[in-house]
Amino acid sequence: MAITQITIQTPANEILFSDTAIGNALDAIKASSAKIYYLTVDNTANVAASYLKLFNVASGSVTLGTTAPDEVILCPGSVITTVVYGTAAAPGKTFGTALTAACVTTGGTGGTVSPASSVVLTVSYV
């Protein structure tokens, strides 16, 4: 897994977070409040669906498979999924405590198995 974060010179100092192999190891994207503008999940390396789970909790407080995610995004196999949050008038979705993510093969709260092949996650946030 290779994680990178770069700041884009915008008025909001937007950050692009990328993990080239997100799985069942929790990604602590931001340890404090975050507003997501969009995210992209590249699941083209897998024929089976994967599920991106987002938590409004610091990574140390998440037990994958037990802690209920605040959002679960279905990522069909062999597809790139993009989710855009908000509108031009009200951009973004706020995670008030922290932003933690994981990607597994089961939706809902349960599931702790990583996808068979690499899944790439990119998140735009402030």
Secondary structure, DSSP 8 states (H G I E B T S, - for coil): --EEEEE--STT--EEEEETT--SS-EEEESS-EEEEEEEEE-TT-SS-EEEEEESS-GGG--TTTS--SEEEEE-TT-EEEEE-B-SSSB-EEESS-EEEEEESS-SS------SS--EEEEEE-
